[in-house]
Amino acid sequence: MEVKIGVQHAPREISIESVQSADEVEKAVAEALAGTSKLLSLVDEHGRKVLVPADRLAYVEIGEPAARRVGFGASL
């Protein structure tokens, strides 16, 4: 699933393909904004963690589940 994260005072957004469900991403964002967690922590499709300070979040856009990619840029 594609997740776009806007960070305050950063010219570009962070865009990742996450293996987490929309509900899991939404729960992580809600916990970060509620102060339960100081960081928004998400895992991308390659197992890498993306950490964003909760107080720097501008927006989080949760997209549709990614369709299977075809072509030279397709990852296995």
N, C-alpha and C positions, 0 to 999 in steps of 0.2 A: 504494500500500500504506500502511496506517495504521501509524504508529510513535508510541508514547507513551514519553516520557522523564521519569523521576523525577529530580529534582535535590535534593541534600541541602540542608536548611535553607530550602527553598522550599515554600510552602503548596500550590501547584498544580503539576500535571505539564504538560509541553509535549507537545502533540499535533499531528502534522503528517501530511499525505498526501504521501508520497514517491514519486518516479518511479523510485527505485532498487529493485533486486530485494532479496528477503530475504537472499540470500547477500552482496550488497554491503553492506547495513546491518550484518549480523553481522560481516563482516570489518572494517568501520570501527570498530565497538564493541570488537572484540578488540584491534585495534591501539591504540586509546586506552587500554584497560585494561592492556595489556602495557607501556605507556610509550613505545611507538614514536612516538606522536603525543600532544601535550599537549592537543589539542582533539578532541572528537567533532564531525565536520563532515558534515552531511546536507543534501541539496537537496530542497526541496518541489516540488509539482506546478507552481508558478508560477515556478520557477527561482531562488527565494530560498534563501540558505544559512542554516542554523541551526547555530550553534557553541555547544558546551557544554564547559566545562573538564572534562577527563577525571577529575580528582581530586574532582569534585563529583557524579559520576554515582551515583545510588542504584539505578536499574534502567532497563532498556530493554525495552519490550514490542513485539514485531514481529507485526502482524496480517496478516490475509488481504488479498490484492489487492482494492482498492475496486471495487465495482460501479458502473456508470454511474448518475449521479444524475438524477432527473427532478423537474421542478417549478420554482418560482420561485427557489429557492436554487441551482439547477444552474449551474455555471460552464462556459464553453465552452472 
